[in-house]
Amino acid sequence: MEAKGSQGSTGETPSTEGLLVIGAGFARTGTMSLKMALEILYGKPCYHMAELIGGHPEHIPIWTKILNSILENPDEKIAPELFSHIFQGYRTCTDQPGSSAYRQLMETYPEAKVVLTIRSPESWLQSVRETVFPLKPLFGNGFFDRLAQRLTVGQGFNKMADLSFRLKLGATVDRTNDEQVLRGFVEHNEEVKRVVQKGRLLVFDVKEGWGPLCRFLNLPIPQQPFPQVNERKAMIARLRKVKVVQAVLKYTTYVLGGLLIASLFQFLCSHKVF
């Protein structure tokens, strides 16, 4: 069912377009390190949540449509042109939301291999609690929360991210419940190992470095070190920026509100209303 880095290429000539590698692992399992490694190996950008937020917020409604369809029907066939539009210019993908649609991507790109990034469930839970699953939501439903979301990660991001995690953890999982979240994490990984055909899957801990990944993809090992990104630190830095934007918006609101009230009071006084 899974290969532990010893499986080589099938010898088939890859197509000149479309995905060659599909990441099926959860966020916070080394997906950024894998992204950078795949970019070194293939010389092209790797699609990742960071790519979506940083350069393609217009993909958010497309992903929302795709993920919602899969949630309603897990065997849903996604129109290939939707994926073609999203992955134009990319040969690989990892992280969410793509990993939430790994089965549909496998069907659309039958030559693509699958990499399941893993880490210990306990360390993963600690990491997501500090980043993507804080017990207090990052964005509320208020006007300025929605505005901050639009300015920092893209309009509709919350809904898309919610659908992505519901697909991976389970639609009814309470994300404030550690036991349920851990169970969803383990069950997803086991599902990937069960679903993906032998020889097409690499179960990969990024701490293993180039060896298993390059053998699996039948590519030479690069001279440079395998990228080891401190994803938690990078994510926390991004979250701080979001909180700064939220604080600035709220402060600006108070200042503008105060100025408006003062101006109104001055106007009323000048017209001898009081």
Phi and psi in degrees as a GROMACS rama.xvg file:
@    title "Ramachandran Plot"
@    xaxis  label "Phi"
@    yaxis  label "Psi"
@TYPE xy
-126.926  154.319  GLU-2
-107.047  139.431  ALA-3
-102.663  49.7122  LYS-4
89.7287  -7.09982  GLY-5
-93.5361  -9.38489  SER-6
-81.6744  127.901  GLN-7
-95.3866  -169.964  GLY-8
-68.5229  152.558  SER-9
-77.1082  -8.76392  THR-10
89.954  -3.07747  GLY-11
-74.4394  145.146  GLU-12
-78.9248  121.247  THR-13
-67.5275  152.639  PRO-14
-68.2581  162.738  SER-15
-86.3914  -0.66274  THR-16
-147.259  163.721  GLU-17
92.0931  173.609  GLY-18
-76.628  141.482  LEU-19
-105.237  -26.308  LEU-20
-135.945  132.654  VAL-21
-117.776  119.885  ILE-22
-84.071  129.27  GLY-23
-111.396  1.57151  ALA-24
-83.1844  161.56  GLY-25
-66.9919  156.066  PHE-26
-57.6595  149.075  ALA-27
76.2325  22.1447  ARG-28
-117.209  21.2429  THR-29
95.4771  20.9669  GLY-30
-67.2861  -31.5837  THR-31
-71.4006  -38.1652  MET-32
-63.1308  -42.3268  SER-33
-64.1716  -41.5571  LEU-34
-55.1478  -49.6587  LYS-35
-66.7443  -36.033  MET-36
-65.2243  -43.7052  ALA-37
-66.645  -33.6385  LEU-38
-66.9116  -35.5312  GLU-39
-67.0255  -43.7786  ILE-40
-69.4244  -39.3248  LEU-41
-105.606  -10.5926  TYR-42
68.5892  20.3134  GLY-43
-137.238  156.533  LYS-44
-63.7379  148.097  PRO-45
-107.196  129.715  CYS-46
-72.3317  133.916  TYR-47
-155.696  160.208  HIS-48
-53.0451  -35.8935  MET-49
-62.9413  -34.1278  ALA-50
-66.7219  -42.4615  GLU-51
-62.3116  -50.2648  LEU-52
-65.7808  -43.8716  ILE-53
-77.8519  -27.2221  GLY-54
-138.564  -14.8372  GLY-55
-135.804  56.184  HIS-56
-62.0696  -20.0558  PRO-57
-67.7527  -13.2615  GLU-58
-78.6817  -16.0285  HIS-59
-56.8557  -49.7394  ILE-60
-65.1181  -29.6421  PRO-61
-68.7574  -46.3318  ILE-62
-62.3185  -38.8  TRP-63
-59.8215  -43.2117  THR-64
-63.4075  -45.3809  LYS-65
-62.8778  -50.2366  ILE-66
-67.0686  -37.7401  LEU-67
-64.6317  -39.1146  ASN-68
-63.255  -42.2578  SER-69
-68.4786  -37.8595  ILE-70
-63.9504  -38.0161  LEU-71
-72.7424  -33.2417  GLU-72
-146.088  100.476  ASN-73
-56.6007  -22.9281  PRO-74
-96.1067  12.9375  ASP-75
-57.9149  133.938  GLU-76
-92.7747  123.432  LYS-77
-91.4715  135.719  ILE-78
-57.363  123.427  ALA-79
-55.3632  -30.5083  PRO-80
-66.7498  -25.3549  GLU-81
-65.8329  -46.9417  LEU-82
-66.5293  -38.5678  PHE-83
-60.6501  -39.0776  SER-84
-66.1208  -46.1996  HIS-85
-64.159  -44.9018  ILE-86
-95.2727  16.9107  PHE-87
-59.7318  122.138  GLN-88
91.2938  -2.21015  GLY-89
-114.428  146.37  TYR-90
-115.038  -9.79429  ARG-91
-142.293  158.503  THR-92
-147.455  151.006  CYS-93
-153.275  167.884  THR-94
70.9026  179.494  ASP-95
-90.9484  154.844  GLN-96
-84.4053  -9.69461  PRO-97
-57.3709  -40.0425  GLY-98
-66.8936  -19.4896  SER-99
-74.4771  -15.9355  SER-100
-116.099  30.2494  ALA-101
-60.5876  -35.8761  TYR-102
-67.869  -41.5733  ARG-103
-67.8441  -35.6187  GLN-104
-67.3217  -38.3568  LEU-105
-60.4877  -38.6536  MET-106
-71.1368  -38.9512  GLU-107
-71.7907  -35.1622  THR-108
-121.729  78.7454  TYR-109
-64.9109  -17.8029  PRO-110
-86.7512  -12.5392  GLU-111
-72.0391  142.031  ALA-112
-94.908  160.634  LYS-113
-117.195  132.132  VAL-114
-118.09  120.293  VAL-115
-101.911  104.15  LEU-116
-77.4006  137.115  THR-117
-132.248  161.132  ILE-118
-158.409  171.548  ARG-119
-63.7592  136.673  SER-120
-54.3354  -38.4447  PRO-121
-67.0695  -45.1212  GLU-122
-69.7903  -33.0971  SER-123
-62.9984  -46.2094  TRP-124
-60.2286  -43.9052  LEU-125
-59.6614  -40.385  GLN-126
-67.3539  -45.8482  SER-127
-69.6852  -29.1841  VAL-128
-66.3455  -27.3673  ARG-129
-87.565  -10.7249  GLU-130
-131.723  -86.4068  THR-131
-80.9657  -20.0744  VAL-132
-122.287  52.6751  PHE-133
-64.12  148.501  PRO-134
-64.0325  -28.6147  LEU-135
-102.299  120.606  LYS-136
-56.596  144.195  PRO-137
-68.4272  -41.0888  LEU-138
-115.955  131.972  PHE-139
-91.8491  -162.59  GLY-140
-103.87  1.27461  ASN-141
-70.2128  166.118  GLY-142
-57.6868  -47.6306  PHE-143
-74.7949  -25.967  PHE-144
-66.1668  -42.6145  ASP-145
-66.262  -37.8232  ARG-146
-66.4435  -42.3927  LEU-147
-62.5286  -39.8857  ALA-148
-61.028  -44.5064  GLN-149
-64.3644  -38.584  ARG-150
-75.3283  -26.9037  LEU-151
-105.443  -40.8661  THR-152
-125.21  -12.4186  VAL-153
113.216  142.069  GLY-154
-62.5537  133.523  GLN-155
84.5166  3.98956  GLY-156
-60.4543  -43.3603  PHE-157
-55.1295  -46.6794  ASN-158
-64.7938  -44.6113  LYS-159
-61.2388  -45.959  MET-160
-63.4186  -38.544  ALA-161
-61.8468  -45.5732  ASP-162
-61.5707  -41.3991  LEU-163
-61.0369  -45.704  SER-164
-73.5534  -31.5138  PHE-165
-64.2155  -37.6314  ARG-166
-66.6831  -36.4378  LEU-167
-84.6174  -38.1086  LYS-168
-92.1679  -28.4566  LEU-169
123.812  137.872  GLY-170
-62.3725  -27.9845  ALA-171
-106.02  6.95375  THR-172
-67.0592  132.661  VAL-173
-84.6548  110.184  ASP-174
-74.2828  -3.94654  ARG-175
-92.0153  -4.11516  THR-176
-101.172  110.297  ASN-177
-58.5496  -41.3842  ASP-178
-63.1802  -43.4444  GLU-179
-67.2882  -40.1865  GLN-180
-64.1883  -44.6543  VAL-181
-61.9186  -42.3304  LEU-182
-63.2797  -41.472  ARG-183
-63.3569  -38.2519  GLY-184
-62.2532  -49.62  PHE-185
-65.3434  -43.0774  VAL-186
-65.6019  -36.9069  GLU-187
-62.5358  -46.7996  HIS-188
-60.9896  -40.3075  ASN-189
-66.7786  -35.9659  GLU-190
-62.4413  -45.1217  GLU-191
-59.5806  -44.3685  VAL-192
-62.8633  -32.2137  LYS-193
-79.3281  -36.4106  ARG-194
-82.222  -41.0786  VAL-195
-79.2002  133.037  VAL-196
-63.9823  151.086  GLN-197
-58.6621  136.711  LYS-198
90.4428  -15.5211  GLY-199
-101.669  -9.03046  ARG-200
-118.379  134.968  LEU-201
-115.932  120.861  LEU-202
-89.2852  117.123  VAL-203
-132.823  124.964  PHE-204
-99.8347  122.076  ASP-205
-61.5782  -17.3505  VAL-206
-65.9561  -17.6015  LYS-207
-73.5803  -18.3671  GLU-208
77.7571  -157.157  GLY-209
-66.3202  -37.2513  TRP-210
-48.8487  -63.6416  GLY-211
-60.1074  -39.8429  PRO-212
-66.4809  -46.0646  LEU-213
-69.3988  -36.4382  CYS-214
-63.5944  -42.158  ARG-215
-63.6214  -40.1944  PHE-216
-90.8182  -1.44487  LEU-217
56.9771  47.611  ASN-218
-126.123  149.563  LEU-219
-68.0926  150.108  PRO-220
-75.1338  126.078  ILE-221
-65.5602  160.144  PRO-222
-72.6273  -32.7161  GLN-223
-77.708  155.47  GLN-224
-63.5991  152.834  PRO-225
-65.021  132.445  PHE-226
-67.9118  125.125  PRO-227
-117.349  98.6668  GLN-228
-94.6975  133.695  VAL-229
-80.3221  85.8099  ASN-230
-63.9104  -37.3981  GLU-231
-61.1595  -45.8212  ARG-232
-62.8982  -43.2404  LYS-233
-65.3188  -41.8094  ALA-234
-66.168  -42.5458  MET-235
-61.4436  -37.7695  ILE-236
-63.2835  -41.0788  ALA-237
-65.3678  -39.6724  ARG-238
-65.1708  -35.8092  LEU-239
-61.8605  -40.7591  ARG-240
-62.2392  -40.7036  LYS-241
-61.4053  -44.6726  VAL-242
-65.688  -33.4593  LYS-243
-63.6218  -44.7412  VAL-244
-60.566  -44.2907  VAL-245
-59.5605  -44.2904  GLN-246
-64.902  -41.9307  ALA-247
-62.9137  -42.9386  VAL-248
-61.7875  -44.5051  LEU-249
-67.0869  -41.4742  LYS-250
-63.7048  -43.8326  TYR-251
-60.6397  -38.6651  THR-252
-62.3418  -45.3688  THR-253
-62.8303  -43.5661  TYR-254
-64.1572  -49.5352  VAL-255
-63.7367  -38.6435  LEU-256
-62.9003  -42.0344  GLY-257
-64.2869  -42.1493  GLY-258
-64.3519  -39.418  LEU-259
-63.9622  -44.0528  LEU-260
-64.2389  -42.2752  ILE-261
-63.1728  -41.9636  ALA-262
-65.0067  -40.9043  SER-263
-64.6801  -41.8321  LEU-264
-62.8942  -42.9377  PHE-265
-63.0574  -40.7548  GLN-266
-62.6573  -45.2884  PHE-267
-65.2091  -39.5276  LEU-268
-65.6485  -40.9608  CYS-269
-65.7267  -24.3082  SER-270
-99.4209  15.3948  HIS-271
53.696  37.4305  LYS-272
-70.7162  -34.2193  VAL-273
